[in-house]
Amino acid sequence: MNVKMNLPLLPLRDIVVYPNMVIPLFVGRDKSINALNEVMTSEKKILLVTQKNSETDDPKRNDVFNYGCESRILQLLKLPDGTVKVLVEGIKRAKILDFVENDKFIKCDYEVQKDEHDKEEDLTSLAQIAVRRLEKLTSINKKISSETINNIKDLNDPSSVADHIASHLNNMTISEKQQIFETFNIKKRLNSVIKVMENETSIIGVEKRIRGRVKNQMEKTQREYYLNEQLKAIQKELGEIEDGKDESTNLRKSILKAKMPKEVEKKCMSELKKLKNMSPMSAEATVVRNYLDWMIDIPWYKKDEIDIDLNK
């Protein structure tokens, strides 16, 4: 049977504190500071509960989640600006039963929640899988230090492994972290943490592949631009481009100016494209150039009198 207990409550913004988690908090609200001052005169225990909306300045019962963490104050430091820095350690999961607010601070009645697991089932292997998933994730996102991973690997309790990993997964929303916090079955909690890490690993992999394709395309475009500029410089040295005049540009203008029939113009543009990719000194380039000059010189304004087979 769970025992009903009573402690001052400290509402938290944008963080979920798990059992065995040690973390510094900066507290500035008057009621929260009063609650800390109250517990410092006794056993230094307080109930930490996360707000549903971090922007709520004066949270009521419906503004916080139903489950919080019974915690111990390890150190308290009053800062010159009136705020308080406090080092806390999570102890146990707790369910809020009643929410009592007075002018000074919030108090609540609560029951400690125990972990659930099948005593005949060994969760050590599942915990090791979770650690390996964390190592794989860290190898690609570099957001968790090797020291933290080694500390988690040294843990023997599967429940603590799940909690410590969850507390370091910054890609989760507060609601998702709270959901894992409220998963009392250790096996389900480990599986939830593993699923979160696998999803993040998959997403990072997709993002890296996309970035790689974009980078390759950019490099290809830059390479093509560089080679085209080199080709122009070589052509200029060979005399193909003189006094800033580009032969292909001039030919194109002449083709358009000739007012050819559409099918004839299309054929000439196709030949011009081939010419651009040929060596200017080749025999084939000379043939194509002569062909284009011949087509340009035809008096297309007398097109009704002209009979040309473009396939010849």
C-alpha positions as a printed Julia matrix, in Angstrom:
312×3 Matrix{Float64}:
  0.0     0.0      0.0
  1.36    3.41    -1.01
  1.89    5.93     1.78
  0.48    9.43     1.36
  3.19   12.07     1.81
  3.35   15.87     1.78
  6.02   18.28     0.48
  6.36   21.78    -0.96
  6.19   21.75    -4.75
  8.57   23.44    -7.19
  7.16   23.84   -10.74
  9.8    23.56   -13.49
 10.01   25.12   -16.93
 11.32   23.14   -19.93
 12.91   20.3    -17.97
 11.9    16.9    -16.6
 13.96   15.66   -13.64
 14.38   11.87   -13.45
 15.36    9.76   -10.42
 19.14    9.68    -9.76
 19.6    12.73   -11.96
 21.71   15.55   -10.48
 21.12   18.93   -12.08
 21.47   22.65   -11.26
 18.33   24.8    -11.41
 17.96   28.57   -11.44
 14.9    29.69    -9.49
 13.46   33.2     -9.6
  9.75   33.08    -8.76
  8.86   34.18    -5.22
  6.73   31.13    -4.4
  9.44   28.79    -5.65
 12.12   30.54    -3.57
  9.82   30.4     -0.52
  9.33   26.66    -1.09
 13.11   26.15    -1.19
 13.61   28.19     1.98
 10.93   26.1      3.7
 12.53   22.72     2.88
 16.04   23.91     3.8
 14.92   24.15     7.43
 13.91   20.47     7.51
 14.89   17.36     5.55
 15.7    19.31     2.34
 13.24   17.35     0.21
 10.98   18.92    -2.41
  8.69   17.68    -5.19
  9.79   18.79    -8.68
  6.97   18.88   -11.23
  7.19   20.04   -14.86
  4.82   22.67   -16.23
  2.79   21.84   -19.34
  3.44   25.36   -20.67
  6.73   26.99   -19.74
  5.3    30.5    -20.25
  2.83   30.15   -17.35
  4.17   32.35   -14.53
  1.79   31.32   -11.74
  0.95   27.64   -12.4
 -2.18   26.07   -10.91
 -3.08   22.39   -10.55
 -4.02   21.9    -14.21
 -0.87   23.7    -15.41
  1.5    20.95   -14.22
  1.73   17.24   -15.02
  0.25   14.65   -12.66
  3.59   13.01   -11.92
  6.77   14.57   -10.57
 10.02   13.62    -8.91
 10.62   13.57    -5.17
 14.04   15.23    -4.91
 16.75   16.23    -2.47
 18.43   19.65    -2.26
 22.19   19.1     -2.35
 23.25   22.73    -2.45
 21.6    26.14    -2.45
 23.19   29.45    -3.41
 21.48   32.83    -3.22
 22.62   35.1     -6.03
 23.02   38.92    -5.87
 20.08   39.52    -8.24
 17.67   37.82    -5.84
 17.45   34.51    -7.7
 18.6    31.18    -6.32
 20.84   28.52    -7.83
 20.05   25.11    -6.44
 21.63   21.7     -7.06
 19.03   18.93    -6.86
 19.05   15.14    -7.06
 16.01   13.19    -8.2
 15.03   10.35    -5.85
 11.67    8.73    -6.72
  8.75    9.06    -9.09
  5.64   10.45    -7.42
  1.96   10.87    -8.24
  0.32   14.13    -7.13
 -2.86   13.51    -5.13
 -3.74   16.99    -3.91
 -2.55   20.5     -4.73
 -2.64   23.01    -1.87
 -1.65   26.61    -2.59
 -1.18   29.37    -0.06
  0.26   32.88    -0.24
  3.84   31.71     0.33
  4.27   28.55    -1.76
  2.57   25.42    -3.13
  2.34   22.17    -1.19
  1.05   18.85    -2.42
  0.08   15.42    -1.2
  1.63   12.61    -3.21
  2.38    8.89    -3.38
  5.7     7.37    -4.41
  5.44    5.24    -7.56
  7.49    2.05    -7.78
  9.05    0.57   -10.91
  7.19   -2.3    -12.54
  8.96   -5.33   -13.95
  8.77   -9.1    -14.19
 11.19  -10.39   -11.57
 11.87  -13.48   -13.67
 12.92  -11.37   -16.66
 16.52  -10.19   -16.94
 16.61   -6.71   -18.46
 20.4    -6.43   -18.48
 20.67   -7.32   -22.18
 18.0    -4.76   -23.12
 19.82   -2.1    -21.1
 23.06   -2.95   -22.94
 21.27   -2.57   -26.28
 20.07    0.87   -25.17
 23.66    1.88   -24.31
 24.93    0.66   -27.7
 22.2     2.67   -29.46
 23.31    5.72   -27.47
 26.95    5.16   -28.53
 25.89    4.88   -32.18
 23.79    8.04   -31.94
 26.62    9.94   -30.25
 29.08    8.86   -32.94
 27.07   10.82   -35.52
 25.65   13.79   -33.6
 28.49   14.4    -31.07
 26.08   15.91   -28.51
 26.85   13.62   -25.56
 30.32   13.39   -24.03
 32.24   10.13   -23.8
 32.44   10.66   -20.03
 28.63   10.67   -19.8
 28.39    7.49   -21.88
 31.0     5.76   -19.68
 29.06    6.76   -16.56
 25.88    5.25   -18.03
 27.75    2.07   -19.03
 28.85    1.67   -15.41
 25.23    1.6    -14.18
 23.94   -1.83   -13.12
 20.26   -0.9    -12.75
 18.26   -1.07   -16.06
 15.79    1.51   -14.69
 18.61    3.99   -14.06
 20.06    3.29   -17.53
 16.73    4.2    -19.14
 16.35    7.36   -17.02
 19.89    8.61   -17.59
 19.66    8.09   -21.35
 16.25    9.79   -21.52
 17.56   12.8    -19.6
 20.31   13.33   -22.22
 18.14   13.02   -25.36
 17.64   16.68   -26.21
 15.74   16.01   -29.44
 12.6    15.06   -27.47
  9.86   17.5    -26.52
  8.97   18.04   -22.86
  5.75   16.04   -23.37
  7.74   13.12   -24.81
 10.21   13.22   -21.91
  7.32   13.34   -19.45
  5.7    10.35   -21.17
  8.87    8.31   -20.66
  9.03    9.56   -17.06
  5.51    8.24   -16.5
  6.36    4.81   -17.95
  6.75    2.8    -14.76
  7.34   -0.53   -16.51
 11.12   -0.72   -16.93
 11.03   -2.9    -20.05
  8.6    -0.54   -21.79
 10.68    2.46   -20.73
 13.87    0.94   -22.16
 12.1     0.08   -25.41
 10.72    3.63   -25.65
 14.19    5.11   -25.19
 15.66    2.74   -27.79
 12.92    3.66   -30.28
 13.59    7.39   -29.79
 17.32    6.88   -30.45
 16.72    4.7    -33.52
 14.36    7.31   -34.98
 16.86   10.12   -34.37
 19.69    8.05   -35.89
 17.55    7.4    -38.96
 16.63   11.09   -39.32
 20.27   12.18   -39.0
 21.23    9.61   -41.65
 18.64   10.97   -44.1
 19.74   14.56   -43.41
 23.4    13.64   -44.04
 22.52   11.93   -47.34
 20.54   14.99   -48.46
 23.38   17.34   -47.48
 25.81   15.07   -49.35
 23.72   15.17   -52.55
 23.37   18.95   -52.33
 27.11   19.32   -51.76
 27.93   17.05   -54.7
 25.56   18.98   -56.97
 27.1    22.27   -55.9
 30.6    20.9    -56.48
 29.52   19.59   -59.91
 28.06   22.98   -60.85
 31.18   24.79   -59.67
 33.4    22.31   -61.52
 31.43   22.75   -64.75
 31.61   26.52   -64.45
 35.36   26.36   -63.85
 35.92   24.03   -66.82
 33.77   26.2    -69.11
 35.79   29.25   -68.13
 38.98   27.31   -68.84
 37.61   26.21   -72.21
 36.79   29.8    -73.12
 40.3    30.87   -72.17
 41.82   28.09   -74.3
 39.57   28.95   -77.24
 40.6    32.57   -76.96
 44.26   31.58   -76.99
 43.64   29.45   -80.1
 42.06   32.41   -81.84
 38.49   31.16   -81.81
 37.46   34.15   -79.71
 38.94   37.43   -80.93
 38.41   40.91   -79.6
 35.83   39.63   -77.14
 33.61   38.14   -79.92
 32.36   34.61   -79.35
 31.81   32.68   -82.6
 28.97   30.57   -81.23
 27.22   33.68   -79.92
 27.54   35.39   -83.29
 26.28   32.31   -85.11
 23.3    32.08   -82.8
 22.41   35.73   -83.41
 22.74   35.21   -87.16
 20.47   32.14   -87.07
 17.78   34.04   -85.2
 18.17   37.07   -87.46
 17.73   34.93   -90.61
 14.02   34.34   -89.79
 14.2    30.68   -90.73
 11.17   28.37   -90.52
 10.86   26.88   -87.05
 11.99   23.37   -88.05
 15.0    24.77   -89.9
 15.95   27.02   -86.98
 15.66   24.07   -84.58
 17.99   22.02   -86.79
 20.54   24.85   -86.94
 20.47   25.33   -83.16
 21.1    21.61   -82.74
 24.11   21.78   -85.05
 25.38   24.86   -83.2
 25.21   22.95   -79.91
 27.32   20.18   -81.44
 29.82   22.72   -82.73
 30.36   24.16   -79.24
 31.52   20.75   -78.0
 33.89   20.09   -80.91
 37.51   20.96   -81.18
 37.62   24.17   -83.28
 40.47   22.72   -85.36
 38.69   19.46   -86.28
 37.46   18.67   -89.79
 33.97   17.94   -88.46
 33.79   21.41   -86.87
 34.66   22.94   -90.23
 31.86   20.98   -91.95
 29.29   22.08   -89.35
 30.47   25.68   -89.49
 30.18   25.73   -93.28
 26.73   24.17   -93.09
 25.53   26.87   -90.68
 27.04   29.65   -92.8
 25.27   28.22   -95.84
 21.91   28.01   -94.02
 22.26   31.57   -92.71
 23.0    32.93   -96.2
 19.82   31.45   -97.72
 17.21   34.16   -98.48
 14.55   32.77   -96.18
 12.23   35.67   -96.97
 11.64   33.73  -100.22
 10.84   30.55   -98.28
  7.97   29.64  -100.58
 10.48   29.17  -103.39
 12.94   27.12  -101.29
 12.89   23.34  -101.07
 15.46   21.9    -98.62
 15.66   18.4    -97.16
 17.04   18.84   -93.64
 18.0    15.16   -93.42
 20.61   15.48   -96.11
